[in-house]
């Protein structure tokens, strides 16, 4: 059985998975292309493991050897390296102060097909080109809390398994089924083929109020949320079945994409199946 390995040099090549975690461009090369992602904090690591994801290594401050004793024991039994370092060493390596004390480099699972993710889904959120990882994580957290069955992300959308997105989601990116929908907006026809009514959340002259759609909701609904700056593409708006708006008050013209998605998900939630 292995024992945790103490590290003191941020340039130690065994720690390459954890270098410059705040450098998004670097992580895009190391994580998706390298087949890994980084989970941060005890709660997120445990949720990743519960979802069946496999660790490649762990890096943590010494006190977490106690809090994560069972995880460390499993890692040692499976031959997964556990590295322990002082907070200043970890900070110099990763580029940020690790408040939650523990990181794991995880093998990235293969994404399921669109048909697999949507097989039993009735409520789906589609993220079109949402590039802020915090927003992506917040959408997943709302989706998990409000009974959304799946999340689809377009090719240019930020990576849901990027460290910040995973952390903001509180690990719910491992709980809510998701995959990429490609091509887009051509994928709208795929959703139609699977029986979905596709609605877009946007401010247009022909949009209907959220309450109107909620009064008679479709059996299967995919709701498209747009990027933070420009909103939804014209081609997307031309291809959907309904454009829906959230009525605003107080001189506010719109909500943050994650907040808007949460409001719409609650209003359009699928009815509970009849008892018996």
Secondary structure as GFF3:
##gff-version 3
##sequence-region A 1 276
A	DSSP	beta_strand	5	6	.	.	.	ID=ss1
A	DSSP	three_ten_helix	13	18	.	.	.	ID=ss2
A	DSSP	alpha_helix	24	27	.	.	.	ID=ss3
A	DSSP	pi_helix	28	32	.	.	.	ID=ss4
A	DSSP	beta_strand	36	40	.	.	.	ID=ss5
A	DSSP	alpha_helix	42	50	.	.	.	ID=ss6
A	DSSP	beta_strand	55	60	.	.	.	ID=ss7
A	DSSP	alpha_helix	64	67	.	.	.	ID=ss8
A	DSSP	alpha_helix	69	78	.	.	.	ID=ss9
A	DSSP	beta_strand	81	84	.	.	.	ID=ss10
A	DSSP	alpha_helix	87	94	.	.	.	ID=ss11
A	DSSP	beta_strand	102	107	.	.	.	ID=ss12
A	DSSP	alpha_helix	114	118	.	.	.	ID=ss13
A	DSSP	beta_strand	123	127	.	.	.	ID=ss14
A	DSSP	alpha_helix	133	145	.	.	.	ID=ss15
A	DSSP	beta_strand	150	154	.	.	.	ID=ss16
A	DSSP	alpha_helix	163	168	.	.	.	ID=ss17
A	DSSP	three_ten_helix	172	174	.	.	.	ID=ss18
A	DSSP	beta_strand	177	181	.	.	.	ID=ss19
A	DSSP	alpha_helix	187	193	.	.	.	ID=ss20
A	DSSP	beta_strand	197	201	.	.	.	ID=ss21
A	DSSP	beta_strand	208	209	.	.	.	ID=ss22
A	DSSP	alpha_helix	210	215	.	.	.	ID=ss23
A	DSSP	beta_strand	221	225	.	.	.	ID=ss24
A	DSSP	alpha_helix	234	239	.	.	.	ID=ss25
A	DSSP	beta_strand	242	245	.	.	.	ID=ss26
A	DSSP	alpha_helix	257	267	.	.	.	ID=ss27
###
